[in-house]
Amino acid sequence: MAVKIRLMRVGKKKQPTYRVVVSDERSPRDGRFIEIIGQYAPRQDPSHIEVDTDRALHWLQHGAQPTESAAKILEVAGVWDAYKTATGKDAAAKPKPKTPKPKVVKPEPEAPAAAAPADEAPAEEPAEEAAAEVAPAEEASE
């Protein structure tokens, strides 16, 4: 069973508060959990973060993986530094931020060979006309 430390949304519509919970990764976001280890209220000024450091440290040492947002909260609360000093691991359990994949542009298919000479022919004619127009202008200036 893979255990995650993540946020569980509670509160009214448009007024979120979160609980920091330890849960099975297969359970839904606001569903079943193993233990509540803290609270996070982002709408207060300044944001309110309260984490039970002993329990969070216990779960991290037993293999719980924090989500990206939960890892930031644990870092602000000071639990992450305590975990690093207790285990000697630098950032083994901390998830890496997600980076979007670059979009691959497919090359446009080339035009058929029969259409290519027709496109090139009109391009040559204006070049010849332009050369003819430039030549009399040069003679007149002399």
DOBA-522982 format. One record per residue (C-alpha): z, y, x; residue number from 1. Coordinates in Angstrom, 1 decimal, always signed. Each point is the difference from the previous one (the first is absolute). Example, Ala and Ser with C-alpha at 12.3 -4.5 7.8 and 13.67 -1.06 7.14 Angstrom:
% residues 2
<node><w>+7.8</w><v>-4.5</v><u>+12.3</u><num>1</num></node>
<node><w>-0.7</w><v>+3.4</v><u>+1.4</u><num>2</num></node>
This chain:
% residues 142
<node><w>+0.0</w><v>+0.0</v><u>+0.0</u><num>1</num></node>
<node><w>-1.1</w><v>+3.3</v><u>+1.5</u><num>2</num></node>
<node><w>+2.6</w><v>+2.8</v><u>-0.6</u><num>3</num></node>
<node><w>-0.9</w><v>+3.7</v><u>-0.2</u><num>4</num></node>
<node><w>+2.0</w><v>+3.1</v><u>+0.0</u><num>5</num></node>
<node><w>-1.7</w><v>+2.4</v><u>-2.4</u><num>6</num></node>
<node><w>+0.3</w><v>+2.7</v><u>-2.6</u><num>7</num></node>
<node><w>+0.6</w><v>-0.7</v><u>-3.7</u><num>8</num></node>
<node><w>-0.9</w><v>+2.8</v><u>-2.3</u><num>9</num></node>
<node><w>+2.6</w><v>+1.1</v><u>-2.6</u><num>10</num></node>
<node><w>+0.4</w><v>+3.2</v><u>-2.0</u><num>11</num></node>
<node><w>-1.8</w><v>+1.8</v><u>-2.7</u><num>12</num></node>
<node><w>-3.7</w><v>+0.8</v><u>-0.2</u><num>13</num></node>
<node><w>-1.1</w><v>+2.6</v><u>+2.6</u><num>14</num></node>
<node><w>+3.6</w><v>-0.1</v><u>+1.5</u><num>15</num></node>
<node><w>+0.1</w><v>-3.0</v><u>+2.3</u><num>16</num></node>
<node><w>+3.0</w><v>-1.2</v><u>+1.9</u><num>17</num></node>
<node><w>-0.1</w><v>-3.2</v><u>+2.1</u><num>18</num></node>
<node><w>+2.3</w><v>-2.8</v><u>+0.9</u><num>19</num></node>
<node><w>-0.4</w><v>-1.6</v><u>+3.4</u><num>20</num></node>
<node><w>+0.1</w><v>-3.7</v><u>-0.7</u><num>21</num></node>
<node><w>-0.4</w><v>-3.3</v><u>+1.7</u><num>22</num></node>
<node><w>-2.4</w><v>-2.2</v><u>-1.9</u><num>23</num></node>
<node><w>-2.4</w><v>-2.9</v><u>+0.3</u><num>24</num></node>
<node><w>-3.5</w><v>+1.4</v><u>+0.8</u><num>25</num></node>
<node><w>-1.5</w><v>-1.9</v><u>-2.9</u><num>26</num></node>
<node><w>+2.1</w><v>+1.7</v><u>-2.7</u><num>27</num></node>
<node><w>-1.3</w><v>+3.2</v><u>-1.7</u><num>28</num></node>
<node><w>+0.9</w><v>+3.5</v><u>+1.2</u><num>29</num></node>
<node><w>+2.6</w><v>+0.6</v><u>-2.7</u><num>30</num></node>
<node><w>+0.8</w><v>-3.6</v><u>-0.6</u><num>31</num></node>
<node><w>+2.4</w><v>-2.5</v><u>+1.3</u><num>32</num></node>
<node><w>+1.9</w><v>+0.8</v><u>+3.2</u><num>33</num></node>
<node><w>+2.6</w><v>-1.6</v><u>+2.3</u><num>34</num></node>
<node><w>+2.3</w><v>+3.0</v><u>+0.8</u><num>35</num></node>
<node><w>+0.1</w><v>+3.7</v><u>-0.4</u><num>36</num></node>
<node><w>+0.7</w><v>+1.6</v><u>+3.4</u><num>37</num></node>
<node><w>-0.6</w><v>+3.7</v><u>-0.7</u><num>38</num></node>
<node><w>-1.3</w><v>+2.9</v><u>-2.0</u><num>39</num></node>
<node><w>-2.7</w><v>+2.7</v><u>+0.5</u><num>40</num></node>
<node><w>-0.4</w><v>+3.1</v><u>-2.1</u><num>41</num></node>
<node><w>-3.1</w><v>+2.0</v><u>+1.2</u><num>42</num></node>
<node><w>+0.2</w><v>+2.7</v><u>-2.7</u><num>43</num></node>
<node><w>+3.4</w><v>+1.4</v><u>+1.2</u><num>44</num></node>
<node><w>-0.1</w><v>+2.8</v><u>+2.4</u><num>45</num></node>
<node><w>+0.6</w><v>-1.3</v><u>+2.7</u><num>46</num></node>
<node><w>-0.9</w><v>-3.6</v><u>-0.7</u><num>47</num></node>
<node><w>+2.9</w><v>-2.3</v><u>-0.5</u><num>48</num></node>
<node><w>+0.0</w><v>-3.2</v><u>+2.0</u><num>49</num></node>
<node><w>+2.9</w><v>-2.4</v><u>-0.1</u><num>50</num></node>
<node><w>-0.3</w><v>-3.4</v><u>+1.7</u><num>51</num></node>
<node><w>+2.7</w><v>-2.7</v><u>+0.6</u><num>52</num></node>
<node><w>-0.7</w><v>-0.3</v><u>+3.8</u><num>53</num></node>
<node><w>+2.0</w><v>-3.3</v><u>+0.5</u><num>54</num></node>
<node><w>-2.0</w><v>-1.8</v><u>-2.7</u><num>55</num></node>
<node><w>-3.4</w><v>+1.5</v><u>+1.0</u><num>56</num></node>
<node><w>+0.7</w><v>-1.0</v><u>+3.6</u><num>57</num></node>
<node><w>+1.0</w><v>-3.5</v><u>-1.1</u><num>58</num></node>
<node><w>-3.3</w><v>-0.5</v><u>-1.9</u><num>59</num></node>
<node><w>-2.1</w><v>+1.4</v><u>+2.9</u><num>60</num></node>
<node><w>+1.7</w><v>-2.4</v><u>+2.4</u><num>61</num></node>
<node><w>-0.7</w><v>-2.9</v><u>-2.4</u><num>62</num></node>
<node><w>-3.7</w><v>+0.7</v><u>-0.1</u><num>63</num></node>
<node><w>-0.5</w><v>+2.5</v><u>-2.9</u><num>64</num></node>
<node><w>-3.1</w><v>+2.1</v><u>+0.5</u><num>65</num></node>
<node><w>+0.2</w><v>+3.6</v><u>-1.2</u><num>66</num></node>
<node><w>-3.0</w><v>+1.6</v><u>-1.7</u><num>67</num></node>
<node><w>-1.5</w><v>+3.1</v><u>+1.4</u><num>68</num></node>
<node><w>+2.0</w><v>+2.4</v><u>-2.3</u><num>69</num></node>
<node><w>+3.2</w><v>-2.0</v><u>+0.3</u><num>70</num></node>
<node><w>-0.3</w><v>+0.0</v><u>+3.8</u><num>71</num></node>
<node><w>-0.1</w><v>+3.8</v><u>+0.0</u><num>72</num></node>
<node><w>+3.1</w><v>+0.2</v><u>-2.1</u><num>73</num></node>
<node><w>+1.8</w><v>-2.5</v><u>+2.2</u><num>74</num></node>
<node><w>-1.0</w><v>+2.1</v><u>+3.0</u><num>75</num></node>
<node><w>+1.3</w><v>+3.2</v><u>-1.6</u><num>76</num></node>
<node><w>+3.3</w><v>-1.8</v><u>-0.9</u><num>77</num></node>
<node><w>+0.4</w><v>-1.2</v><u>+3.6</u><num>78</num></node>
<node><w>-0.2</w><v>-3.7</v><u>-0.8</u><num>79</num></node>
<node><w>-3.2</w><v>-0.5</v><u>+2.0</u><num>80</num></node>
<node><w>+1.6</w><v>+1.3</v><u>+3.2</u><num>81</num></node>
<node><w>+3.0</w><v>-2.2</v><u>-0.5</u><num>82</num></node>
<node><w>-2.3</w><v>-3.0</v><u>-0.5</u><num>83</num></node>
<node><w>-2.0</w><v>+0.8</v><u>+3.2</u><num>84</num></node>
<node><w>+3.2</w><v>+0.2</v><u>+2.1</u><num>85</num></node>
<node><w>+1.6</w><v>-3.1</v><u>-1.6</u><num>86</num></node>
<node><w>-3.0</w><v>-2.3</v><u>+0.5</u><num>87</num></node>
<node><w>-1.8</w><v>+1.7</v><u>+3.0</u><num>88</num></node>
<node><w>-3.3</w><v>-0.1</v><u>-1.9</u><num>89</num></node>
<node><w>-1.9</w><v>+3.2</v><u>+0.0</u><num>90</num></node>
<node><w>-2.0</w><v>+0.0</v><u>-3.2</u><num>91</num></node>
<node><w>-0.8</w><v>-3.7</v><u>-0.7</u><num>92</num></node>
<node><w>+0.7</w><v>+0.2</v><u>-3.7</u><num>93</num></node>
<node><w>-1.1</w><v>+3.5</v><u>-0.7</u><num>94</num></node>
<node><w>-3.4</w><v>+0.0</v><u>-1.8</u><num>95</num></node>
<node><w>-2.9</w><v>+1.9</v><u>+1.5</u><num>96</num></node>
<node><w>-1.4</w><v>+2.8</v><u>-2.2</u><num>97</num></node>
<node><w>-3.1</w><v>-0.9</v><u>-1.9</u><num>98</num></node>
<node><w>-3.2</w><v>+1.5</v><u>+1.2</u><num>99</num></node>
<node><w>-3.0</w><v>+0.1</v><u>-2.3</u><num>100</num></node>
<node><w>-3.0</w><v>-2.0</v><u>+1.1</u><num>101</num></node>
<node><w>-3.1</w><v>+2.0</v><u>+1.0</u><num>102</num></node>
<node><w>-2.8</w><v>-0.1</v><u>-2.5</u><num>103</num></node>
<node><w>-3.1</w><v>-1.8</v><u>+1.3</u><num>104</num></node>
<node><w>-3.3</w><v>+1.8</v><u>-0.9</u><num>105</num></node>
<node><w>-2.8</w><v>-2.4</v><u>-0.6</u><num>106</num></node>
<node><w>-3.3</w><v>+1.1</v><u>+1.6</u><num>107</num></node>
<node><w>-2.7</w><v>+0.9</v><u>-2.5</u><num>108</num></node>
<node><w>-2.9</w><v>-2.5</v><u>-0.1</u><num>109</num></node>
<node><w>-3.1</w><v>+1.3</v><u>+1.7</u><num>110</num></node>
<node><w>-3.1</w><v>+0.9</v><u>-2.0</u><num>111</num></node>
<node><w>-2.8</w><v>-2.5</v><u>-0.1</u><num>112</num></node>
<node><w>-2.6</w><v>+0.3</v><u>+2.8</u><num>113</num></node>
<node><w>-2.8</w><v>+1.1</v><u>-2.4</u><num>114</num></node>
<node><w>+2.0</w><v>+3.1</v><u>-1.1</u><num>115</num></node>
<node><w>+0.8</w><v>+1.1</v><u>+3.5</u><num>116</num></node>
<node><w>-3.6</w><v>+1.1</v><u>+1.1</u><num>117</num></node>
<node><w>-0.4</w><v>+1.9</v><u>-3.3</u><num>118</num></node>
<node><w>+3.2</w><v>+1.9</v><u>+0.8</u><num>119</num></node>
<node><w>-1.1</w><v>+0.8</v><u>+3.6</u><num>120</num></node>
<node><w>-3.5</w><v>+1.3</v><u>-0.9</u><num>121</num></node>
<node><w>+1.2</w><v>+3.1</v><u>-1.9</u><num>122</num></node>
<node><w>+2.4</w><v>+0.7</v><u>+2.8</u><num>123</num></node>
<node><w>-2.8</w><v>+0.2</v><u>+2.6</u><num>124</num></node>
<node><w>-2.2</w><v>+2.4</v><u>-2.1</u><num>125</num></node>
<node><w>+2.4</w><v>+2.9</v><u>-0.1</u><num>126</num></node>
<node><w>+0.6</w><v>-0.3</v><u>+3.7</u><num>127</num></node>
<node><w>-3.7</w><v>+0.4</v><u>+0.6</u><num>128</num></node>
<node><w>-0.2</w><v>+3.0</v><u>-2.4</u><num>129</num></node>
<node><w>+2.9</w><v>+1.6</v><u>+1.7</u><num>130</num></node>
<node><w>-1.6</w><v>-0.4</v><u>+3.4</u><num>131</num></node>
<node><w>-3.2</w><v>+1.6</v><u>-1.4</u><num>132</num></node>
<node><w>+1.9</w><v>+3.0</v><u>-1.4</u><num>133</num></node>
<node><w>+1.9</w><v>+0.6</v><u>+3.2</u><num>134</num></node>
<node><w>-3.1</w><v>+0.0</v><u>+2.2</u><num>135</num></node>
<node><w>-1.7</w><v>+3.1</v><u>-1.7</u><num>136</num></node>
<node><w>+3.2</w><v>+1.9</v><u>+0.0</u><num>137</num></node>
<node><w>+0.2</w><v>-0.5</v><u>+3.8</u><num>138</num></node>
<node><w>-3.6</w><v>+1.3</v><u>+0.4</u><num>139</num></node>
<node><w>+0.7</w><v>+3.0</v><u>-2.1</u><num>140</num></node>
<node><w>+3.0</w><v>+1.0</v><u>+2.1</u><num>141</num></node>
<node><w>-2.0</w><v>+0.0</v><u>+3.3</u><num>142</num></node>
